[in-house]
Structures are given as C-alpha cells and as structure tokens.
Amino acid sequence: MIELNLEDNVYVLTMDAGENRWNTNFVRAFAARLDEVAASEGPAALVTTSSDAKFFSNGLDIDWRRGEGDGTGGDKAVFGAEYMALMGRLITFPVPTVCAINGHGFGAGFMTALCHDVRIMRADRGYLCANEIQIGLSIPDAELALFRHKMSASAFFETVQLAQRWTGPAAKTAGFVHEVAGEEDLLPMAMDKARQLAPLGADRALYGQSKERIFGESPSINDRDGAAHLLRNVGGH
C-alpha cells in the first residue's frame, strides 16, 4: 500500500494502491512510514510520489465512505480526525519534504501535495483540483486554512469556489507548484531537490520548530486559525 526506500539520505515514499484513495487504513499505513523517517537520524529529506502513471491520489475513498459498514477501508468514525491529523503532521514534518506529483491529485490528494515543502508536477499530464463542491461536499475549515496559506488570494478563490483544475504549468504560474517536468524527469528532479535540502533535516528540532512557527497555532497565522492547528484539532470543530 505504501512503500518506503532510502537513497542518499532521501526517503522515497511511494503510494502503491492504484488511485491511492484515502481511507482510514491508507492513513495509518502512510503514518507508519512517516514514523520510520522520523525515527532516523542525520541528514534526511522525504520525497512522496505514486506508482500509478495516471493518479498521484484521487482523493477520498468515496465508495468506502458511502458504503455500509467499515468495509476494507477501516474505521469510518475516526477517518476525518486521523486524516487531518496526518496532514497536520506532514505540514510540520521535521525534515524537508518534496512532492513529485506524477498524475492527478484531487481533494485529499491535492491537500497531501500542499502539505509538502516543495511541489514538482508533471508538465504534460495531470490536474490538481479541490473538487468537493462538484461532488456535493463542503470543504472543511482546516482544508480552507491550508489552501489559504499555500496560495495567493486569487488562486485560493478559483480553487475552492470554482473547482479550478490546475495543470502543472498553470499551478507553477500561480505559485503553488515550484517546478514542472516531463514524466521521465519528474522523480529525478524531485530527488535532486531533496538531496540538496537533506542537510537541513540533520537538525530535526530546529527544522520542525521553524515549521511550527510558520504553520502552527502561534505565533503565526492569526493565533488559533493556523493551518497546522486546525488540521490537528479538526475533531473539536
């Protein structure tokens, strides 16, 4: 479901479940891999990608969510809180994180990409889209806080209100994707960037503390409206 490999101080986390739709079991598998990275020492960076040629992540596992019982996706009752807490952890993860977006990223998949420090996206294929409004779902406050913090005001409005489908080049122009590349060059480019950033991860306490100040509850982003704080405490809203 989730693979993790180490190469030259770079951990490569590969989502390997087809469309990589998010359910409770997927959240827990992803979190377990983050545990492995967090337990390591010395210079390190994380690259997240997908084994599927079409999808980075196709968002929420809607069939599981709307089906009867917990099915194969795990405990439905805890999904929202656990997924948001995972995103809160990822956005403040104490090593540099690079997202290699090799296909479509919708809804929760888009959120996952935004919670990384750096995003590199295919130039020739794939969309990023917060499509909740198209499928009759309300965007949670924590997700809105994340989009608002990572995007310009105009890109934020087009994303959450107009369900804009962003290509790689358009997302780069809008400023929330850092680079674009062809399919063959995407992962090597992400790996090169991660290797450059890995020394910053040697001091986990400092790197993590800096992210907490940028994304967390205080002193940044209007006290309790901070993106990381809202993601971690979604169960209380």
C-alpha positions in Angstrom: 0.0 0.0 0.0 2.8 2.4 1.0 6.4 1.7 0.1 9.5 3.4 1.7 13.0 3.3 0.3 16.2 5.1 1.2 18.7 6.5 -1.3 21.5 9.1 -0.5 19.7 10.5 2.6 16.5 10.7 0.7 13.5 8.6 1.8 11.2 7.9 -1.1 7.6 7.2 0.0 5.6 5.6 -2.9 1.8 5.4 -2.6 1.1 2.0 -4.2 -2.7 1.4 -4.1 -3.8 2.2 -7.6 -5.7 5.5 -7.4 -4.4 6.0 -3.9 -7.8 6.9 -2.4 -7.8 7.9 1.2 -9.5 5.8 3.9 -8.5 5.0 7.4 -6.2 2.1 6.6 -4.4 4.2 4.0 -3.9 7.0 6.5 -2.4 4.6 9.1 -0.1 3.0 6.5 1.1 6.4 5.5 1.6 7.5 9.1 3.6 4.3 9.8 6.1 5.2 7.1 6.4 8.7 8.4 7.2 7.1 11.8 10.2 5.3 10.2 11.5 8.5 8.7 11.0 10.4 11.9 12.9 7.8 13.9 16.0 8.1 11.7 19.0 10.4 12.5 21.2 12.6 10.5 20.6 14.5 7.2 17.4 13.4 5.6 14.6 14.5 3.2 11.4 12.9 2.1 10.1 12.5 -1.5 6.4 11.5 -1.9 5.1 10.1 -5.2 2.8 7.4 -6.6 3.4 4.2 -8.5 0.3 4.9 -10.7 1.0 6.5 -14.1 -2.3 8.4 -14.0 -3.1 9.2 -10.4 -1.0 10.8 -7.7 -4.0 10.5 -5.5 -7.7 10.5 -6.5 -8.8 11.8 -3.1 -11.3 10.4 -0.6 -12.4 6.8 -1.0 -16.0 7.8 -1.7 -17.3 4.3 -2.3 -16.0 3.2 1.1 -17.2 6.3 2.8 -20.7 6.0 1.4 -21.0 2.2 1.7 -22.4 0.2 4.6 -20.2 -0.7 7.5 -16.4 -0.1 7.7 -15.6 -2.4 4.8 -12.0 -2.8 3.8 -11.1 0.8 4.4 -11.1 0.7 8.2 -13.0 2.6 11.0 -15.0 5.3 9.3 -15.8 7.1 12.6 -12.1 8.1 13.1 -11.2 8.8 9.4 -11.7 12.6 9.4 -9.8 13.3 12.5 -7.0 10.9 11.7 -6.5 12.1 8.1 -6.5 15.8 9.2 -4.0 15.0 12.0 -1.8 13.2 9.4 -1.8 16.3 7.2 -1.0 18.5 10.3 1.9 16.2 11.0 3.1 16.3 7.3 3.0 20.1 7.0 5.2 20.4 10.1 7.4 17.3 9.5 10.9 17.8 10.8 12.8 17.1 7.5 12.4 18.7 4.1 9.6 17.2 2.1 9.3 17.2 -1.7 6.1 16.0 -3.5 6.6 14.5 -7.0 3.1 14.9 -8.4 3.1 12.4 -11.3 -0.6 12.4 -12.0 -4.0 13.7 -10.9 -4.3 15.0 -7.4 -8.0 15.6 -6.3 -9.4 16.6 -3.0 -7.4 14.9 -0.3 -4.7 14.1 -2.8 -4.4 17.9 -3.5 -4.2 18.5 0.2 -1.4 15.9 0.6 0.6 17.7 -2.1 0.2 21.1 -0.5 1.4 19.8 2.9 4.9 19.3 1.4 7.5 21.9 1.4 8.2 21.7 -2.3 5.9 20.5 -5.1 7.2 19.4 -8.6 4.5 18.4 -11.1 4.3 16.8 -14.5 4.2 19.4 -17.2 2.3 17.3 -19.7 -0.3 15.4 -17.7 -2.4 15.6 -14.5 -4.6 18.1 -12.7 -4.7 19.4 -9.1 -8.3 20.1 -8.1 -10.3 20.6 -4.9 -13.4 19.0 -6.4 -15.6 18.8 -3.2 -18.1 21.4 -4.4 -18.6 19.4 -7.6 -19.4 16.2 -5.8 -21.7 17.8 -3.2 -19.3 18.0 -0.2 -18.5 21.0 2.0 -14.8 21.9 2.3 -13.8 21.6 6.0 -12.4 24.7 7.7 -9.0 23.1 8.1 -8.7 22.4 4.4 -9.7 26.0 3.7 -6.9 27.2 6.1 -4.4 25.1 4.3 -5.3 26.3 0.8 -5.5 29.9 2.0 -2.0 29.7 3.5 -0.4 28.0 0.5 -2.0 30.0 -2.3 -2.5 33.6 -3.5 -5.9 35.0 -2.9 -6.9 34.6 -6.5 -5.7 31.1 -6.8 -7.4 30.2 -3.5 -10.8 31.5 -4.7 -10.5 29.7 -8.1 -9.5 26.5 -6.3 -12.2 26.3 -3.5 -15.1 28.1 -5.1 -14.7 27.5 -8.8 -13.1 24.0 -8.5 -10.4 25.1 -10.9 -8.4 22.2 -12.4 -4.8 23.2 -12.3 -2.3 21.9 -14.9 1.3 21.8 -13.9 2.3 24.9 -15.9 -0.7 26.8 -14.6 0.0 25.8 -11.0 3.6 27.0 -11.4 2.4 30.3 -12.7 0.0 30.6 -9.8 3.0 30.0 -7.5 2.0 26.9 -5.5 3.9 24.4 -7.7 7.7 25.1 -7.7 8.8 23.3 -10.9 7.3 21.2 -13.7 9.0 18.3 -15.6 8.3 15.6 -18.1 7.3 12.1 -16.9 10.9 10.7 -17.1 12.5 13.7 -15.4 10.0 14.3 -12.6 11.3 11.9 -10.0 15.0 12.6 -10.7 14.3 16.3 -10.4 12.5 15.7 -7.1 15.4 13.5 -5.8 17.9 16.1 -6.8 16.0 18.8 -4.9 15.6 16.5 -1.9 19.4 15.8 -1.8 20.1 19.5 -1.8 17.7 20.0 1.1 18.6 16.9 3.1 21.3 18.7 5.2 18.6 21.0 6.6 17.0 17.8 8.1 20.0 17.0 10.2 18.8 19.3 13.0 15.3 17.9 13.3 14.3 20.0 16.3 15.2 23.3 14.5 13.7 22.4 11.2 10.5 21.2 12.8 10.3 24.2 15.2 10.6 26.5 12.2 7.7 24.9 10.5 5.6 25.0 13.7 6.2 28.8 13.8 5.2 29.2 10.2 2.2 26.8 10.0 1.2 26.2 13.6 -1.1 27.7 16.2 1.1 30.5 17.4 2.8 32.9 16.8 1.9 32.7 13.1 -1.3 32.9 11.1 -3.8 34.6 13.4 -3.4 32.5 16.6 -5.8 29.6 16.5 -6.6 29.9 12.8 -3.2 28.4 11.9 -3.4 25.7 9.2 -1.5 23.1 11.3 -3.5 23.8 14.4 -6.8 23.4 12.6 -5.7 20.2 10.8 -4.7 18.7 14.2 -7.8 19.7 16.0 -10.5 19.1 13.4 -12.3 16.7 15.8 -13.0 19.7 18.0 -14.8 21.7 15.3 
